[in-house]
Amino acid sequence: MAEPVSDLVLVDDAHHPLRPATSKHYSREYAALASKYVGAPLDISFRELVGPLPASEYTHGLYPYPARLLRHIPRFLLSTDAVVADVDVVFDPFVGSGTVLLEAQLRGFTSIGVEQNPVAALVSRVKVSRGSHTHAATVLNDSLATAKRRRRAVKISPLLSRWYSSGALSALGRLAATAEEHEEEDRDLLQLCLALTARRMATTDPRIPVPVKSARNAMASSSDVWRQWVSESTSILTKLHALPPERPVAEVRTGDARDLTVWPNPEQASRTLLLTSPPYGAAQKYVRSTSLEAAWLGHAPKGKTVHLEHSSIGREHLSPQDLRLDASSVSSPQLRRVLASIAEKDARRGAIYVTYFVDMERVFRNAANVGIRRIALVSGDNHVAGGVLRTSQHLSDIIESLGYRRTVSLRDPIRGRTLLTSRKNGSPAPAEYIEVFEMANCD
Ligand SMILES: C[S@@+](CC[C@H](N)C(=O)[O-])C[C@H]1O[C@@H](n2cnc3c(N)ncnc32)[C@H](O)[C@@H]1O
């Protein structure tokens, strides 16, 4: 087993001193909770348990990705003896912007993440990258100089023209062309800086996570873009600099969690902890909230990012294949009844949630098929068609039906994902459930 690094990694950081918290302390807390658990969720506040964490810590605040996981949760779980016993690898099939991977890295675990949204996957890769800080500074500076000199920009996606002034479009296009000339880590770094700069220079309302037109930046010039690049570069470099120098490998796979090929192989899987916060049902905005950045990175050649939604779990735009499903497509008779009753009230909502649970069943089936022994799941419920859909309970039932046993269930009154779901028919109930499952009957 990989020895988790000492708590000093978390404490010994001159830039962002953290509250010292020993693994022994967390392990005792966890053991006390597990011993009290008799089936009903136990109320707990991870913010109180772990204590306040600095707003910008290591690379956590690298990018404002929606619905990020509260990092107190993986910090606690990954410091807890019972959760990390026999674990070599931490695996997050819905890695988003990489909160779990970074926390795993800080605790000394090798990790693997899967993410379907290419912008989030990019953020995750940079968040856990292990390249040299001096080299990163040179790449960012030199690329700005190259972009300023160049005449040609990338071919600009038709999606972008209405969201930028002509001066900003031209400068961003030249930065994008410069980034494309690089490879691997350097390219990631430049594309992340481009995505952040493009986000700031758009004529969008910064208070709304999806693009909505505003008067901001209507007259932005190339010089404004160059200045913004410098500011974003400085901020990225400061965050990268705060990372401890020696960290294990964290691999990000851009792909679909329903696809078994992106999962750890069976040999790794028996020593893998699956720790994840899956998408909510009706969480249609992961793709839309990053659509401009995706277009700058070349993912909207025809002016649309809707193709990215097809493999996005929780999607609202259903394909003809999705629409062929109905409540009978899920395995659990109880969930079938719940979904049929939603469909009676609102056929479209019914179809969206049937698709969601069918997809989630496929994902957890992969966990059982490769032989993952422990799953830590952070999930929430939804308000749907005038009632509460107990999404967490249904996900938990699916996992148990695959041969796992729930060993603890904690309920935290976390808020904050509301903006991500459709307001009328998907807004999550204001609590999250943190549950740990063990494969039953494993020797
Ligand atoms: C709740 S977010 C995870 C947030 C993450 N824990 C973080 O802190 O940034 C769920 C993620 O699942 C991703 N996702 C949706 N469908 C997916 C799929 N089929 N395969 C892999 N990732 C998917 C979404 O793009 C989103 O980033």
PDBQT file of the ligand as one rigid body, heavy atoms in Angstrom, charges set to zero:
ROOT
HETATM    1  C1  LIG A 501     -20.631  17.187  -9.880  1.00  0.00    +0.000 C 
HETATM    2  S1  LIG A 501     -19.519  17.366 -11.196  1.00  0.00    +0.000 S 
HETATM    3  C2  LIG A 501     -18.001  16.872 -10.476  1.00  0.00    +0.000 C 
HETATM    4  C3  LIG A 501     -17.319  18.041  -9.829  1.00  0.00    +0.000 C 
HETATM    5  C4  LIG A 501     -15.941  17.709  -9.307  1.00  0.00    +0.000 C 
HETATM    6  N1  LIG A 501     -16.006  16.828  -8.156  1.00  0.00    +0.000 N 
HETATM    7  C5  LIG A 501     -15.197  18.984  -8.970  1.00  0.00    +0.000 C 
HETATM    8  O1  LIG A 501     -14.954  19.214  -7.782  1.00  0.00    +0.000 OA
HETATM    9  O2  LIG A 501     -14.952  19.786  -9.876  1.00  0.00    +0.000 OA
HETATM   10  C6  LIG A 501     -19.916  16.034 -12.236  1.00  0.00    +0.000 C 
HETATM   11  C7  LIG A 501     -19.032  15.944 -13.467  1.00  0.00    +0.000 C 
HETATM   12  O3  LIG A 501     -19.396  14.791 -14.206  1.00  0.00    +0.000 OA
HETATM   13  C8  LIG A 501     -19.113  15.089 -15.565  1.00  0.00    +0.000 C 
HETATM   14  N2  LIG A 501     -19.777  14.097 -16.412  1.00  0.00    +0.000 N 
HETATM   15  C9  LIG A 501     -21.054  14.087 -16.861  1.00  0.00    +0.000 A 
HETATM   16  N3  LIG A 501     -21.263  13.010 -17.621  1.00  0.00    +0.000 NA
HETATM   17  C10 LIG A 501     -20.120  12.295 -17.639  1.00  0.00    +0.000 A 
HETATM   18  C11 LIG A 501     -19.723  11.070 -18.242  1.00  0.00    +0.000 A 
HETATM   19  N4  LIG A 501     -20.564  10.361 -18.992  1.00  0.00    +0.000 N 
HETATM   20  N5  LIG A 501     -18.462  10.626 -18.034  1.00  0.00    +0.000 NA
HETATM   21  C12 LIG A 501     -17.583  11.333 -17.281  1.00  0.00    +0.000 A 
HETATM   22  N6  LIG A 501     -17.892  12.530 -16.713  1.00  0.00    +0.000 NA
HETATM   23  C13 LIG A 501     -19.147  12.993 -16.877  1.00  0.00    +0.000 A 
HETATM   24  C14 LIG A 501     -19.629  16.501 -15.742  1.00  0.00    +0.000 C 
HETATM   25  O4  LIG A 501     -19.045  17.092 -16.882  1.00  0.00    +0.000 OA
HETATM   26  C15 LIG A 501     -19.160  17.127 -14.435  1.00  0.00    +0.000 C 
HETATM   27  O5  LIG A 501     -17.907  17.713 -14.598  1.00  0.00    +0.000 OA
ENDROOT
TORSDOF 0
